[in-house]
Amino acid sequence: MIASSIFYFSLLISSSNDNAADAKIYEQSLTASINQFEYLPALLASDTLFINALLYSSNNHLLTNKKLTFIAERAGADVVYIMNISGTVVASSNYLSKNSFLNNNYAFRPYFQDAIKQRKRQFYYAKGATTGIPGFFISEPIIYNDQTIGVAVVKLNMTYWEDNWRNTENTVITADNNDVIILSSIDQWRYRTIGELSEETLNRISQLQQFGNKEHKSLYTKTYTAQLYRLLNLTFWKIDNELYLSQHSSIPEINWSLYYLVKNQKFLYPTFIFFIITNVFFIFTYLIRRERKHRIASINKNQRLELIRQEELKTVMDNIHVGVTLFTETGQLVSINDHAKYLLFQGHSPHPKNVIHINDIISIEADQFDKLLLNDISSATYHEAYALNNGEKTTPIMFALSKVNAMDTELYLMTFINIKRRKAAEDELVNINNSLEDTIAMRTQELQQAQATLIQKNKAAALGNMAATIVHELSQPLSAINSSASAVSAKINNQDWNGAKESANRLNPLSKKMHNVINLLKHFSYQDNESQQKTALMATIHNALNSVSDIMHEKNIHLDDSGINQANSNDIIYVETNPLKLDLVISNIIKNAMDAAEKSDKAKITVAVETNAQKAYVHISDNGGGIDPKIMSKLFSPYFTTKEVGKGLGLGLSISYEIIQEYNGNISAKNMDGGMCFTIQLPCYIESQLPSNRPS
């Protein structure tokens, strides 16, 4: 009982000290919360807009009300309002509310009267006369030319602090200067008093309508005081038949008092538990001492059994054909079986006085060994290393690690086997693979050389075949030259010079065309190293079309080149090619289109150009009926032709395809609109130029 009494009073002393600190914290928190709004009334009192609202009361104060609403919302105040010298509210932040303070007279409130008389800031708590909502009022006199013309007031809703106090384990209350409880974590205690109030005080509160019609009864019925060691006074309040330890703290700035209350039950229950525990402790002490004797005897027995088990395990380890070692977390060798001795020490046992580390017998670095121990070794993971003999690598081994408990000590078990034969087989397999790779590389090089030789032989054979029809390949430009020359001669005889210059100008490109055919044969017969250069794509197409314009006129073939004569002529399309080769490709495809189109009653060739994503597309189409889709895949194969015997070798498209591929491009063909369409695709870039001034 004495120990329990001492324990009870020690709890009271400890709680009293803690309660004093907690009460101080609540007091500082409340003061800080009020202080953050203390500046606001003074700010309002110095605002010109609000001073003018009092000086010119007949004016419309809508702007003043809106500004007060904005200030209340931003500051977090409940209501902000301005009162004139007679106590009437002339502007208020709640002017739109049905409980608006606007035009109400609160001259009876002390916060107004004292602000007018004393000309300084006032603090006051009361229940709202209009809304019935209690609040904390901070008022500031508005002074103009040294005359008090009104009062600025900020009303704060104090329920925020009460809501926070309800979440605490103990009870917190605050009383005003009349000892009336205005804030409480227990709602039923609000407006009760700290002790009985005098009739004079009650009458004054009633006249000021501070708390409406609330009845003010004392919170406690009795108080008790206990003095301990002449240093500490403990005060108890009896409230609703329950005893509370009370701790008081003053708030001098606003003349309030804060009380921190803790139920006495909080101390009685631990004291009762302490009483039970101390009695149980003495009972169990005897039982534990008796049990300890039995436990020590059991431990000794288990240790003897563990020694027997270790001996049996060592016997098993020595008789298996797998190396087994035990070592500590630091790598110090603890135990080793016979097979491990054979692999690691050539059958000799290590000297018992020597401290052997795992790094001394296996080729594994210390940091690598630590990483292995840190990894999850609950499942078998195999690693390779070499056995060491005086630091020299001898036998290759494969090992696995696992944790074991021996004599209540955590050790690591390493099992390993000799993999010398397997390593030899692996080395032999690597040598075979290396030899096979060398053989494959050599055979591949020989095949590439043979393929290159075969290609050149095929080209040489193609020259032999070309020789038989070279006259036909040159007959087209010769025919065009003859046609242009005849046209010039006829115009001379008829003295008709209209168009004579154009026909004569076509002779030079046609002779170049014959030269191009010869160069085409040269390109196909052997490799050349002609350099690429910046080539204007549209100019090349126009040159190719001009060279065959007379022939197209003679054969009555209509040319639609609107797709290359667009309105936007400021952009020049360039490709990186050999101009001669590109001209050969375009001329060859145009020639094939002419041969196909002349079969039609209304022969027509269409040429168009488009660009997209840094690529140029040249479309050349005819209305010659197209070709069988079954042979479409052979179209670009050497010696394949759909023309009559003697009209072509079947090499034009093959050579064209090879040239365009050389410039990272592509040629494709498809049937469309009763004919064929060939598309040449090449990488390009576009440059813009200012339009030239042409004479009208």
FIMAR-298899 format. One line per 2 residues: their letters; for each residue x, y, z of C-alpha. Coordinates in nm, 2 decimals. Example, Ala and Ser with C-alpha at 12.3 -4.5 7.8 and 13.67 -1.06 7.14 Angstrom:
! residues 2
as	1.23:-0.45:0.78 ~ 1.37:-0.11:0.71
! end
This chain:
! residues 696
mi	0.00:0.00:0.00 ~ 0.28:0.24:0.08
as	0.44:0.18:-0.26 ~ 0.11:0.24:-0.43
si	0.05:0.57:-0.24 ~ 0.40:0.69:-0.33
fy	0.33:0.59:-0.69 ~ 0.00:0.78:-0.69
fs	0.15:1.11:-0.56 ~ 0.44:1.08:-0.80
ll	0.19:1.06:-1.08 ~ 0.02:1.37:-0.95
is	0.35:1.57:-0.93 ~ 0.46:1.45:-1.27
ss	0.12:1.54:-1.42 ~ 0.11:1.87:-1.25
nd	0.44:1.97:-1.41 ~ 0.33:1.84:-1.75
na	-0.01:2.01:-1.72 ~ 0.16:2.34:-1.64
ad	0.37:2.31:-1.95 ~ 0.07:2.21:-2.16
ak	-0.14:2.49:-2.02 ~ 0.14:2.73:-2.12
iy	0.14:2.59:-2.47 ~ -0.23:2.64:-2.51
eq	-0.21:2.99:-2.37 ~ 0.07:3.08:-2.61
sl	-0.12:2.92:-2.90 ~ -0.43:3.12:-2.82
ta	-0.24:3.44:-2.78 ~ -0.05:3.39:-3.11
si	-0.38:3.32:-3.29 ~ -0.53:3.64:-3.16
nq	-0.22:3.84:-3.23 ~ -0.22:3.75:-3.59
fe	-0.55:3.95:-3.63 ~ -0.45:4.23:-3.39
yl	-0.30:4.44:-3.67 ~ -0.62:4.43:-3.88
pa	-0.84:4.69:-3.70 ~ -0.55:4.94:-3.70
ll	-0.50:4.88:-4.07 ~ -0.87:4.94:-4.13
as	-0.87:5.26:-3.92 ~ -0.59:5.41:-4.13
dt	-0.75:5.33:-4.47 ~ -0.87:5.64:-4.66
lf	-1.17:5.46:-4.80 ~ -1.31:5.38:-4.46
in	-1.23:5.73:-4.32 ~ -1.43:5.88:-4.62
al	-1.72:5.64:-4.55 ~ -1.75:5.80:-4.21
ly	-1.69:6.16:-4.33 ~ -1.94:6.13:-4.62
ss	-2.21:5.90:-4.48 ~ -2.46:6.00:-4.74
nn	-2.25:5.84:-5.02 ~ -2.31:5.49:-5.15
hl	-2.07:5.25:-4.96 ~ -2.09:4.95:-5.20
lt	-1.72:4.97:-5.27 ~ -1.65:4.99:-4.90
nk	-1.86:4.68:-4.83 ~ -1.69:4.49:-5.11
kl	-1.34:4.58:-4.98 ~ -1.44:4.47:-4.63
tf	-1.57:4.14:-4.77 ~ -1.24:4.09:-4.95
ia	-1.03:4.17:-4.64 ~ -1.24:3.93:-4.42
er	-1.20:3.65:-4.67 ~ -0.83:3.69:-4.71
ag	-0.76:3.74:-4.34 ~ -0.99:3.46:-4.23
ad	-1.20:3.68:-4.00 ~ -1.57:3.61:-3.94
vv	-1.69:3.97:-3.99 ~ -1.52:4.30:-4.04
yi	-1.72:4.63:-4.00 ~ -1.70:5.00:-3.95
mn	-1.91:5.19:-3.69 ~ -1.97:5.57:-3.68
is	-1.94:5.78:-3.37 ~ -2.29:5.70:-3.26
gt	-2.23:5.32:-3.28 ~ -2.42:5.25:-3.61
vv	-2.26:5.01:-3.86 ~ -2.21:5.20:-4.19
as	-2.02:4.93:-4.37 ~ -1.98:4.55:-4.31
sn	-1.83:4.25:-4.48 ~ -2.15:4.05:-4.43
yl	-2.37:4.32:-4.60 ~ -2.52:4.05:-4.83
sk	-2.61:3.82:-4.55 ~ -2.97:3.80:-4.41
ns	-2.80:3.86:-4.06 ~ -2.61:4.16:-4.19
fl	-2.47:4.41:-3.93 ~ -2.53:4.70:-4.17
nn	-2.72:4.99:-4.01 ~ -2.74:4.81:-3.67
ny	-2.64:5.00:-3.36 ~ -2.40:4.84:-3.11
af	-2.32:5.14:-2.90 ~ -2.40:4.95:-2.59
rp	-2.10:4.71:-2.65 ~ -1.80:4.78:-2.42
yf	-1.56:4.73:-2.71 ~ -1.72:5.04:-2.88
qd	-1.75:5.25:-2.57 ~ -1.40:5.19:-2.44
ai	-1.25:5.24:-2.78 ~ -1.42:5.59:-2.80
kq	-1.33:5.69:-2.45 ~ -0.98:5.55:-2.42
rk	-0.88:5.59:-2.79 ~ -0.69:5.27:-2.80
rq	-0.74:4.90:-2.91 ~ -1.00:4.69:-2.71
fy	-1.06:4.32:-2.67 ~ -1.40:4.18:-2.59
ya	-1.58:3.84:-2.60 ~ -1.96:3.82:-2.63
kg	-2.25:3.64:-2.79 ~ -2.36:3.81:-3.11
at	-2.66:4.04:-3.06 ~ -2.77:3.99:-3.43
tg	-2.65:3.64:-3.52 ~ -2.64:3.48:-3.18
ip	-2.30:3.34:-3.27 ~ -2.03:3.40:-2.99
gf	-1.71:3.57:-3.10 ~ -1.40:3.76:-3.00
fi	-1.41:4.13:-3.09 ~ -1.10:4.35:-3.16
se	-1.18:4.72:-3.20 ~ -0.97:5.02:-3.30
pi	-1.07:5.39:-3.29 ~ -1.07:5.57:-3.62
iy	-0.91:5.91:-3.57 ~ -0.92:6.19:-3.82
nd	-0.76:6.53:-3.76 ~ -0.72:6.43:-3.39
qt	-1.09:6.36:-3.37 ~ -1.24:6.01:-3.31
ig	-1.50:5.97:-3.59 ~ -1.57:5.59:-3.56
va	-1.45:5.24:-3.47 ~ -1.32:4.96:-3.69
vv	-1.41:4.61:-3.55 ~ -1.30:4.26:-3.64
kl	-1.50:3.96:-3.51 ~ -1.33:3.62:-3.48
nm	-1.51:3.29:-3.46 ~ -1.36:3.11:-3.16
ty	-1.50:2.76:-3.24 ~ -1.18:2.68:-3.43
we	-0.98:2.66:-3.10 ~ -1.26:2.47:-2.93
dn	-1.27:2.21:-3.21 ~ -0.89:2.16:-3.17
wr	-0.93:2.13:-2.79 ~ -1.19:1.85:-2.83
nt	-0.92:1.63:-2.99 ~ -0.71:1.64:-2.68
en	-0.71:1.38:-2.41 ~ -0.78:1.63:-2.13
tv	-1.01:1.93:-2.08 ~ -0.92:2.29:-2.16
it	-1.13:2.59:-2.06 ~ -1.09:2.97:-2.08
ad	-1.26:3.23:-1.86 ~ -1.29:3.60:-1.92
nn	-1.21:3.88:-1.67 ~ -1.55:3.81:-1.49
dv	-1.46:3.44:-1.45 ~ -1.72:3.33:-1.70
ii	-1.62:3.03:-1.91 ~ -1.62:3.15:-2.28
ls	-1.42:2.87:-2.44 ~ -1.44:2.50:-2.35
si	-1.36:2.16:-2.50 ~ -1.69:2.04:-2.33
dq	-1.98:2.24:-2.48 ~ -2.20:2.19:-2.16
wr	-1.95:2.39:-1.95 ~ -1.96:2.70:-2.17
yr	-2.10:3.02:-1.99 ~ -2.06:2.85:-1.64
ti	-1.84:3.03:-1.39 ~ -1.53:2.97:-1.19
ge	-1.69:2.98:-0.85 ~ -2.00:3.18:-0.76
ls	-2.03:3.54:-0.91 ~ -2.16:3.84:-0.71
ee	-2.50:3.99:-0.79 ~ -2.33:4.31:-0.91
tl	-2.13:4.12:-1.16 ~ -2.43:3.92:-1.28
nr	-2.63:4.23:-1.33 ~ -2.36:4.40:-1.52
is	-2.32:4.10:-1.76 ~ -2.70:4.10:-1.81
ql	-2.72:4.48:-1.89 ~ -2.44:4.44:-2.15
qq	-2.62:4.14:-2.31 ~ -2.28:3.98:-2.32
fg	-2.41:3.62:-2.32 ~ -2.78:3.66:-2.40
nk	-3.01:3.49:-2.16 ~ -2.76:3.22:-2.05
eh	-2.76:3.12:-1.68 ~ -2.43:3.14:-1.50
ks	-2.37:2.86:-1.24 ~ -2.05:2.77:-1.08
ly	-1.87:2.49:-1.27 ~ -1.75:2.31:-0.95
tk	-1.93:2.24:-0.63 ~ -1.62:2.19:-0.41
ty	-1.25:2.25:-0.43 ~ -0.96:2.07:-0.26
ta	-0.60:2.18:-0.21 ~ -0.31:1.96:-0.12
ql	0.04:2.09:-0.04 ~ 0.34:1.86:-0.11
yr	0.68:1.93:0.03 ~ 0.59:2.30:0.08
ll	0.68:2.35:-0.28 ~ 0.38:2.23:-0.48
nl	0.01:2.31:-0.44 ~ -0.23:2.07:-0.60
tf	-0.59:2.20:-0.66 ~ -0.88:1.96:-0.73
wk	-1.23:2.06:-0.85 ~ -1.53:1.84:-0.80
id	-1.74:1.88:-1.12 ~ -2.06:1.68:-1.18
ne	-1.95:1.42:-0.91 ~ -1.60:1.37:-1.07
ly	-1.27:1.50:-0.93 ~ -1.04:1.70:-1.16
ls	-0.68:1.81:-1.11 ~ -0.68:2.18:-1.21
qh	-0.38:2.38:-1.36 ~ -0.42:2.76:-1.41
ss	-0.24:2.99:-1.66 ~ -0.30:3.36:-1.71
ip	-0.34:3.54:-2.04 ~ -0.24:3.90:-1.93
ei	-0.28:4.06:-2.28 ~ -0.66:4.02:-2.28
nw	-0.71:3.96:-1.90 ~ -0.83:3.60:-1.95
sl	-0.75:3.28:-1.75 ~ -0.68:2.93:-1.90
yy	-0.74:2.61:-1.70 ~ -0.61:2.27:-1.79
lv	-0.82:1.99:-1.62 ~ -0.73:1.62:-1.58
kn	-0.96:1.36:-1.44 ~ -0.84:1.21:-1.11
qk	-0.95:0.87:-1.26 ~ -0.65:0.90:-1.49
fl	-0.42:0.86:-1.18 ~ -0.63:0.61:-0.99
yp	-0.64:0.36:-1.27 ~ -0.25:0.34:-1.31
tf	-0.22:0.33:-0.94 ~ -0.45:0.03:-0.92
if	-0.26:-0.14:-1.20 ~ 0.07:-0.07:-1.02
fi	-0.08:-0.22:-0.70 ~ -0.18:-0.54:-0.90
it	0.16:-0.55:-1.07 ~ 0.37:-0.52:-0.76
nv	0.17:-0.80:-0.59 ~ 0.19:-1.02:-0.90
ff	0.56:-0.94:-0.93 ~ 0.64:-1.10:-0.59
if	0.44:-1.40:-0.68 ~ 0.61:-1.45:-1.01
ty	0.95:-1.39:-0.87 ~ 0.93:-1.71:-0.68
li	0.79:-1.90:-0.98 ~ 1.06:-1.76:-1.21
rr	1.35:-1.86:-0.98 ~ 1.21:-2.21:-0.96
er	1.16:-2.22:-1.34 ~ 1.52:-2.09:-1.39
kh	1.67:-2.39:-1.22 ~ 1.47:-2.63:-1.44
ri	1.57:-2.43:-1.75 ~ 1.94:-2.44:-1.67
as	1.92:-2.81:-1.63 ~ 1.74:-2.84:-1.97
in	2.00:-2.62:-2.14 ~ 2.29:-2.84:-2.02
kn	2.10:-3.14:-2.15 ~ 2.05:-2.98:-2.49
qr	2.41:-2.88:-2.51 ~ 2.52:-3.24:-2.46
le	2.27:-3.35:-2.73 ~ 2.40:-3.08:-2.96
li	2.76:-3.21:-2.92 ~ 2.65:-3.56:-3.00
rq	2.47:-3.43:-3.31 ~ 2.77:-3.23:-3.42
ee	2.99:-3.55:-3.40 ~ 2.73:-3.74:-3.61
lk	2.72:-3.46:-3.86 ~ 3.10:-3.45:-3.89
tv	3.10:-3.83:-3.95 ~ 2.85:-3.78:-4.24
md	3.05:-3.49:-4.38 ~ 3.37:-3.69:-4.38
ni	3.22:-3.98:-4.57 ~ 3.06:-3.79:-4.87
hv	3.25:-3.71:-5.19 ~ 3.17:-3.34:-5.18
gv	3.40:-3.08:-5.02 ~ 3.23:-2.93:-4.71
tl	3.37:-2.64:-4.50 ~ 3.22:-2.43:-4.22
ft	3.34:-2.07:-4.16 ~ 3.23:-1.76:-3.97
et	3.09:-1.44:-4.11 ~ 3.44:-1.30:-4.12
gq	3.56:-1.59:-4.34 ~ 3.76:-1.78:-4.07
lv	3.76:-2.15:-4.13 ~ 3.59:-2.35:-3.85
si	3.56:-2.71:-3.99 ~ 3.66:-2.90:-4.30
nd	3.58:-3.26:-4.42 ~ 3.82:-3.51:-4.57
ha	3.72:-3.45:-4.93 ~ 3.78:-3.08:-4.89
ky	4.12:-3.15:-4.74 ~ 4.21:-3.35:-5.04
ll	4.11:-3.07:-5.28 ~ 4.25:-2.78:-5.08
fq	4.55:-2.93:-4.89 ~ 4.64:-3.23:-5.11
gh	4.50:-3.46:-4.83 ~ 4.69:-3.30:-4.54
sp	4.52:-3.14:-4.24 ~ 4.59:-2.77:-4.17
hp	4.79:-2.70:-3.86 ~ 4.54:-2.66:-3.57
kn	4.71:-2.34:-3.44 ~ 4.70:-2.17:-3.77
vi	4.41:-1.93:-3.83 ~ 4.29:-2.00:-4.19
hi	4.07:-1.76:-4.38 ~ 3.86:-1.86:-4.68
nd	4.06:-1.62:-4.91 ~ 4.37:-1.83:-4.83
ii	4.23:-2.15:-4.98 ~ 3.99:-2.03:-5.25
si	4.06:-1.76:-5.52 ~ 3.80:-1.51:-5.42
ea	3.86:-1.15:-5.32 ~ 3.75:-1.02:-4.98
dq	3.51:-0.77:-5.11 ~ 3.36:-1.03:-5.35
fd	3.32:-1.27:-5.06 ~ 3.14:-1.00:-4.86
kl	2.90:-0.94:-5.15 ~ 2.82:-1.31:-5.16
ll	2.73:-1.31:-4.79 ~ 2.51:-1.00:-4.83
nd	2.31:-1.16:-5.12 ~ 2.02:-1.39:-5.06
is	2.17:-1.74:-5.02 ~ 1.85:-1.91:-4.90
sa	1.84:-2.09:-5.24 ~ 2.14:-2.27:-5.40
ty	2.35:-2.04:-5.63 ~ 2.67:-2.18:-5.77
he	2.99:-1.99:-5.82 ~ 3.32:-2.09:-5.98
ay	3.68:-2.03:-5.84 ~ 4.01:-2.20:-5.80
al	4.17:-2.38:-5.50 ~ 4.48:-2.21:-5.38
nn	4.81:-2.37:-5.27 ~ 5.05:-2.12:-5.13
ge	4.87:-1.85:-5.33 ~ 4.89:-2.04:-5.66
kt	4.57:-2.15:-5.84 ~ 4.55:-2.53:-5.87
tp	4.22:-2.71:-5.91 ~ 3.90:-2.54:-6.05
im	3.60:-2.58:-5.83 ~ 3.23:-2.49:-5.82
fa	3.08:-2.39:-5.48 ~ 2.75:-2.29:-5.31
ls	2.69:-2.11:-4.98 ~ 2.42:-2.15:-4.72
kv	2.36:-2.04:-4.36 ~ 2.36:-2.29:-4.07
na	2.32:-2.27:-3.69 ~ 2.56:-2.47:-3.48
md	2.58:-2.44:-3.10 ~ 2.36:-2.13:-3.12
te	2.61:-1.97:-3.35 ~ 2.54:-1.86:-3.71
ly	2.79:-2.01:-3.95 ~ 2.82:-2.04:-4.33
lm	2.84:-2.38:-4.50 ~ 3.03:-2.41:-4.83
tf	3.00:-2.72:-5.05 ~ 3.22:-2.75:-5.36
in	3.32:-3.01:-5.62 ~ 3.61:-3.05:-5.86
ik	3.52:-2.92:-6.21 ~ 3.86:-2.98:-6.37
rr	3.72:-3.22:-6.64 ~ 3.43:-2.99:-6.72
ka	3.67:-2.68:-6.75 ~ 3.89:-2.88:-6.99
ae	3.58:-2.97:-7.20 ~ 3.47:-2.61:-7.20
de	3.82:-2.49:-7.32 ~ 3.81:-2.75:-7.60
lv	3.46:-2.64:-7.70 ~ 3.58:-2.28:-7.71
ni	3.87:-2.37:-7.94 ~ 3.64:-2.56:-8.17
nn	3.40:-2.26:-8.19 ~ 3.69:-2.02:-8.26
sl	3.82:-2.25:-8.54 ~ 3.47:-2.28:-8.68
ed	3.42:-1.90:-8.68 ~ 3.76:-1.86:-8.86
ti	3.65:-2.12:-9.12 ~ 3.32:-1.95:-9.17
am	3.48:-1.60:-9.21 ~ 3.72:-1.74:-9.47
rt	3.45:-1.92:-9.67 ~ 3.23:-1.60:-9.66
qe	3.52:-1.39:-9.80 ~ 3.58:-1.64:-10.08
lq	3.21:-1.64:-10.16 ~ 3.19:-1.26:-10.17
qa	3.50:-1.25:-10.41 ~ 3.34:-1.52:-10.63
qa	3.01:-1.33:-10.64 ~ 3.19:-1.01:-10.74
tl	3.37:-1.19:-11.02 ~ 3.04:-1.35:-11.14
iq	2.87:-1.00:-11.15 ~ 3.15:-0.86:-11.37
kn	3.13:-1.16:-11.60 ~ 2.75:-1.12:-11.63
ka	2.80:-0.75:-11.72 ~ 3.06:-0.85:-11.98
aa	2.82:-1.11:-12.13 ~ 2.56:-0.84:-12.14
lg	2.79:-0.63:-12.36 ~ 2.81:-0.91:-12.61
nm	2.43:-0.92:-12.63 ~ 2.41:-0.54:-12.65
aa	2.64:-0.53:-12.95 ~ 2.38:-0.70:-13.16
ti	2.11:-0.43:-13.10 ~ 2.33:-0.12:-13.04
vh	2.20:0.02:-13.37 ~ 1.85:0.00:-13.24
el	1.95:0.17:-12.91 ~ 2.10:0.46:-13.11
sq	1.83:0.46:-13.38 ~ 1.59:0.66:-13.16
pl	1.81:0.96:-13.11 ~ 1.93:0.94:-13.47
sa	1.57:0.93:-13.58 ~ 1.50:1.23:-13.37
in	1.80:1.41:-13.52 ~ 1.68:1.32:-13.87
ss	1.33:1.44:-13.79 ~ 1.45:1.77:-13.66
as	1.70:1.82:-13.95 ~ 1.42:1.75:-14.20
av	1.19:2.00:-14.03 ~ 1.47:2.26:-14.05
sa	1.53:2.18:-14.42 ~ 1.16:2.21:-14.50
ki	1.14:2.54:-14.33 ~ 1.44:2.67:-14.52
nn	1.29:2.56:-14.86 ~ 0.96:2.72:-14.77
qd	1.12:3.03:-14.63 ~ 0.91:2.96:-14.31
wn	1.13:3.04:-14.01 ~ 0.86:2.99:-13.75
ga	0.98:2.71:-13.51 ~ 1.31:2.66:-13.71
ke	1.52:2.77:-13.42 ~ 1.35:2.53:-13.17
sa	1.40:2.24:-13.41 ~ 1.76:2.33:-13.45
nr	1.81:2.36:-13.08 ~ 1.70:2.00:-13.03
ln	1.99:1.86:-13.23 ~ 2.25:1.92:-12.96
pl	2.06:1.75:-12.68 ~ 1.99:1.45:-12.91
sk	2.36:1.41:-12.99 ~ 2.42:1.43:-12.61
km	2.15:1.16:-12.58 ~ 2.35:0.93:-12.81
hn	2.66:1.00:-12.59 ~ 2.45:0.91:-12.28
vi	2.36:0.57:-12.43 ~ 2.73:0.49:-12.48
nl	2.80:0.60:-12.13 ~ 2.51:0.38:-12.01
lk	2.68:0.08:-12.17 ~ 3.01:0.19:-12.01
hf	2.85:0.21:-11.67 ~ 2.70:-0.14:-11.70
sy	3.03:-0.30:-11.83 ~ 3.26:-0.19:-11.55
qd	3.25:0.00:-11.22 ~ 3.31:0.38:-11.23
ne	3.38:0.63:-10.95 ~ 3.20:0.94:-11.08
sq	3.13:1.18:-10.79 ~ 2.79:1.30:-10.69
qk	2.69:1.67:-10.72 ~ 2.41:1.90:-10.65
ta	2.16:1.84:-10.93 ~ 1.84:2.04:-11.00
lm	1.57:1.78:-11.04 ~ 1.31:1.99:-11.24
at	1.58:2.11:-11.49 ~ 1.68:1.75:-11.55
ih	1.32:1.64:-11.62 ~ 1.27:1.94:-11.86
na	1.59:1.85:-12.05 ~ 1.48:1.49:-12.09
ln	1.13:1.59:-12.21 ~ 1.27:1.85:-12.46
sv	1.50:1.58:-12.62 ~ 1.19:1.38:-12.72
sd	0.94:1.65:-12.79 ~ 0.97:1.62:-13.17
im	0.93:1.24:-13.16 ~ 0.62:1.28:-12.93
he	0.48:1.53:-13.18 ~ 0.54:1.30:-13.47
kn	0.37:1.01:-13.29 ~ 0.08:1.23:-13.18
ih	0.15:1.17:-12.80 ~ 0.00:1.42:-12.57
ld	0.23:1.53:-12.28 ~ 0.06:1.64:-11.95
ds	0.34:1.82:-11.75 ~ 0.11:2.03:-11.53
gi	0.24:1.84:-11.23 ~ 0.59:1.99:-11.28
nq	0.48:2.34:-11.37 ~ 0.32:2.45:-11.04
an	0.26:2.81:-10.95 ~ 0.51:2.81:-10.66
sn	0.83:2.83:-10.87 ~ 1.04:2.99:-10.59
di	1.14:2.65:-10.45 ~ 1.42:2.46:-10.62
iy	1.44:2.08:-10.56 ~ 1.79:1.95:-10.54
ve	1.92:1.59:-10.53 ~ 2.27:1.46:-10.48
tn	2.34:1.25:-10.79 ~ 2.55:1.22:-11.11
pl	2.35:1.44:-11.35 ~ 2.43:1.21:-11.65
kl	2.30:0.90:-11.47 ~ 1.99:1.07:-11.35
dl	1.91:1.19:-11.70 ~ 1.96:0.84:-11.83
vi	1.71:0.70:-11.58 ~ 1.44:0.96:-11.65
sn	1.49:0.94:-12.03 ~ 1.47:0.56:-12.03
ii	1.15:0.56:-11.83 ~ 1.00:0.83:-12.06
kn	1.10:0.63:-12.36 ~ 0.94:0.32:-12.23
am	0.62:0.52:-12.15 ~ 0.62:0.65:-12.51
da	0.66:0.30:-12.65 ~ 0.36:0.18:-12.44
ae	0.14:0.49:-12.50 ~ 0.17:0.48:-12.88
ks	-0.05:0.16:-12.88 ~ -0.34:0.37:-12.75
dk	-0.58:0.57:-12.98 ~ -0.53:0.88:-12.77
ak	-0.17:0.84:-12.65 ~ -0.09:1.04:-12.34
it	0.21:1.07:-12.10 ~ 0.18:1.24:-11.76
va	0.48:1.37:-11.56 ~ 0.44:1.50:-11.20
ve	0.67:1.58:-10.91 ~ 0.59:1.60:-10.54
tn	0.80:1.63:-10.22 ~ 0.74:1.49:-9.87
aq	0.96:1.46:-9.56 ~ 1.29:1.55:-9.74
ka	1.21:1.30:-10.03 ~ 1.13:1.38:-10.39
yv	0.89:1.16:-10.59 ~ 0.89:1.17:-10.98
hi	0.57:1.00:-11.13 ~ 0.58:0.91:-11.50
sd	0.26:0.74:-11.62 ~ 0.11:0.64:-11.96
ng	-0.22:0.50:-12.09 ~ -0.07:0.21:-12.27
gg	-0.28:-0.06:-12.10 ~ -0.03:-0.17:-11.83
id	0.13:-0.52:-11.79 ~ 0.02:-0.85:-11.64
pk	0.05:-0.83:-11.26 ~ 0.21:-1.18:-11.26
im	0.53:-1.05:-11.42 ~ 0.54:-0.73:-11.22
sk	0.80:-0.88:-10.99 ~ 1.04:-0.94:-11.28
lf	1.02:-0.59:-11.42 ~ 1.36:-0.47:-11.29
sp	1.54:-0.80:-11.36 ~ 1.83:-0.80:-11.62
yf	1.73:-0.91:-11.98 ~ 1.36:-0.91:-11.89
tt	1.15:-0.71:-12.15 ~ 0.79:-0.70:-12.27
ke	0.88:-0.54:-12.60 ~ 0.91:-0.72:-12.94
vg	1.23:-0.89:-13.03 ~ 1.49:-0.64:-13.16
kg	1.33:-0.34:-12.98 ~ 1.51:-0.38:-12.64
lg	1.75:-0.58:-12.44 ~ 1.56:-0.57:-12.11
lg	1.85:-0.39:-11.94 ~ 1.72:-0.03:-11.93
ls	1.50:-0.07:-11.62 ~ 1.76:-0.30:-11.45
is	2.03:-0.03:-11.50 ~ 1.80:0.24:-11.39
ye	1.71:0.06:-11.07 ~ 2.08:0.00:-10.99
ii	2.16:0.37:-11.04 ~ 1.87:0.50:-10.82
qe	1.97:0.24:-10.55 ~ 2.32:0.39:-10.57
yn	2.18:0.72:-10.45 ~ 1.98:0.57:-10.16
gn	1.66:0.59:-10.37 ~ 1.40:0.35:-10.51
is	1.20:0.28:-10.83 ~ 0.85:0.13:-10.81
ak	0.59:0.05:-11.07 ~ 0.22:-0.02:-11.06
nm	-0.08:-0.05:-11.30 ~ -0.32:0.24:-11.27
dg	-0.59:0.42:-11.49 ~ -0.54:0.19:-11.79
gm	-0.16:0.22:-11.80 ~ 0.16:0.20:-11.60
cf	0.30:0.45:-11.34 ~ 0.67:0.45:-11.25
ti	0.77:0.64:-10.94 ~ 1.13:0.75:-10.88
ql	1.21:0.83:-10.51 ~ 1.52:1.02:-10.41
pc	1.64:1.21:-10.10 ~ 1.62:1.58:-10.16
yi	1.65:1.92:-10.01 ~ 1.47:2.24:-10.11
es	1.60:2.59:-10.15 ~ 1.40:2.90:-10.20
ql	1.49:3.19:-10.44 ~ 1.33:3.53:-10.51
ps	1.12:3.53:-10.83 ~ 1.31:3.69:-11.12
nr	1.18:3.99:-11.30 ~ 1.09:3.87:-11.65
ps	1.01:4.12:-11.93 ~ 0.65:4.14:-12.03
! end
